Amino acid sequence: MSLEISFASVVLTLLLCYLLYRAFGTKRYDPPLPPPAGLALPVVGHFYKLKPDMRTTFKELRAHYGDVYFMQLGSVPAVVISGFSTFKEGFKNSDQFNDRLPLFVLDKVTRGGKGK
């Protein structure tokens, strides 16, 4: 008894395995981001929108986009939360934010969070 495997049967088997993997394989879920704060430029992101007094900029963006919106600060994506009640609701479980990276550029822009 000889076992002959044709090229077509190998291709069909591989195609079937691929289709089964695509149909039932692990699927990555990316939750949707909040609406962006306008057009982000390729290198600087939304930094061009920030004025020397950033409070007025964030006040205008809050009036236009709501309490939660997305900004690209250079190459770093950031979700901005405005409003105390929204902030309180968003940070009920604050343990999930302990391992986030410090934003060196944002510290430079805000002078270490001290403003002017």
C-alpha contacts under 8 A as a table, 3 or more apart, distances in Angstrom:
res1	aa1	res2	aa2	distance
5	I	9	S	6.77
5	I	10	V	7.28
6	S	9	S	5.40
6	S	10	V	6.61
7	F	10	V	5.24
7	F	11	V	6.29
8	A	11	V	5.14
8	A	12	L	6.07
9	S	12	L	5.07
9	S	13	T	6.04
10	V	13	T	5.14
10	V	14	L	6.21
11	V	14	L	5.17
11	V	15	L	6.05
12	L	15	L	5.02
12	L	16	L	6.07
13	T	16	L	5.11
13	T	17	C	6.22
14	L	17	C	5.08
14	L	18	Y	6.16
15	L	18	Y	5.08
15	L	19	L	6.17
16	L	19	L	5.15
16	L	20	L	6.14
17	C	20	L	5.17
17	C	21	Y	6.15
18	Y	21	Y	5.10
18	Y	22	R	6.20
19	L	22	R	5.09
19	L	23	A	6.10
20	L	23	A	5.08
20	L	24	F	5.92
20	L	25	G	7.38
21	Y	24	F	5.36
21	Y	25	G	4.60
22	R	25	G	5.52
33	L	70	F	6.97
34	P	68	V	6.47
34	P	69	Y	5.01
34	P	70	F	5.54
34	P	79	V	7.43
35	P	65	Y	7.32
35	P	68	V	7.89
35	P	69	Y	5.26
35	P	70	F	5.83
36	P	39	L	7.68
36	P	69	Y	5.78
36	P	70	F	4.52
36	P	71	M	6.03
37	A	40	A	7.92
37	A	46	H	7.72
37	A	61	L	6.95
37	A	65	Y	6.87
37	A	69	Y	6.31
37	A	70	F	5.93
37	A	71	M	5.79
39	L	46	H	7.38
40	A	44	V	7.55
40	A	45	G	4.39
40	A	46	H	5.12
40	A	71	M	7.82
40	A	72	Q	6.54
41	L	44	V	5.71
41	L	45	G	4.58
41	L	46	H	6.67
42	P	45	G	5.89
43	V	74	G	5.85
43	V	75	S	6.88
44	V	47	F	5.71
44	V	48	Y	7.06
44	V	72	Q	7.95
44	V	73	L	6.70
44	V	74	G	4.33
44	V	75	S	7.28
45	G	48	Y	7.38
45	G	71	M	7.52
45	G	72	Q	4.79
45	G	73	L	5.29
45	G	74	G	4.75
45	G	75	S	6.94
46	H	49	K	5.62
46	H	50	L	7.37
46	H	71	M	6.18
46	H	72	Q	5.49
46	H	73	L	5.71
46	H	74	G	7.15
47	F	50	L	5.42
47	F	72	Q	7.87
47	F	73	L	5.95
47	F	74	G	6.87
48	Y	51	K	8.00
49	K	57	T	7.25
50	L	53	D	7.86
50	L	54	M	5.87
50	L	57	T	5.94
51	K	54	M	5.36
51	K	56	T	7.65
51	K	57	T	6.25
53	D	56	T	6.19
53	D	57	T	7.32
53	D	115	G	7.95
54	M	57	T	5.00
54	M	58	F	6.20
55	R	58	F	5.26
55	R	59	K	6.02
56	T	59	K	4.96
56	T	60	E	6.16
57	T	60	E	5.23
57	T	61	L	6.21
58	F	61	L	4.98
58	F	62	R	5.95
59	K	62	R	5.12
59	K	63	A	6.26
60	E	63	A	5.12
60	E	64	H	6.28
61	L	64	H	5.09
61	L	65	Y	5.75
61	L	66	G	7.42
62	R	65	Y	5.33
62	R	66	G	4.76
62	R	67	D	5.64
62	R	68	V	7.71
62	R	82	S	6.69
63	A	66	G	5.85
65	Y	68	V	7.29
65	Y	69	Y	6.36
66	G	69	Y	6.94
66	G	82	S	7.90
67	D	80	V	7.82
67	D	81	I	5.70
67	D	82	S	4.70
67	D	83	G	6.12
67	D	86	T	6.86
68	V	79	V	6.97
68	V	80	V	5.68
68	V	81	I	4.72
68	V	82	S	6.33
68	V	86	T	7.98
69	Y	79	V	5.80
69	Y	80	V	5.42
69	Y	81	I	6.90
70	F	77	P	7.40
70	F	78	A	5.87
70	F	79	V	4.52
70	F	80	V	6.02
71	M	77	P	6.14
71	M	78	A	5.22
71	M	79	V	6.16
71	M	80	V	6.99
72	Q	75	S	6.54
72	Q	76	V	5.80
72	Q	77	P	4.55
72	Q	78	A	5.95
73	L	76	V	5.16
73	L	77	P	6.13
73	L	78	A	6.82
74	G	77	P	7.91
81	I	86	T	6.82
81	I	87	F	5.98
82	S	86	T	6.76
82	S	87	F	6.63
83	G	86	T	5.46
83	G	87	F	6.09
84	F	87	F	4.99
84	F	88	K	6.00
85	S	88	K	5.07
85	S	89	E	6.15
86	T	89	E	5.08
86	T	90	G	6.03
87	F	90	G	5.09
87	F	91	F	6.14
88	K	91	F	5.41
88	K	92	K	6.28
89	E	92	K	5.73
90	G	93	N	7.81
91	F	94	S	5.15
93	N	96	Q	6.61
94	S	97	F	5.73
94	S	98	N	7.26
95	D	98	N	5.56
96	Q	99	D	7.35
97	F	100	R	5.78
103	L	106	L	5.31
103	L	107	D	6.33
104	F	107	D	5.16
104	F	108	K	6.36
105	V	108	K	5.07
105	V	109	V	6.19
106	L	109	V	5.02
106	L	110	T	6.03
106	L	112	G	7.93
107	D	110	T	5.26
107	D	111	R	5.54
107	D	112	G	4.50
107	D	113	G	6.29
108	K	111	R	4.96
108	K	112	G	6.32
109	V	112	G	7.79
110	T	113	G	4.92
110	T	114	K	6.29
110	T	115	G	5.11
110	T	116	K	7.69
111	R	114	K	5.62
111	R	115	G	5.90
111	R	116	K	7.44
112	G	115	G	7.59
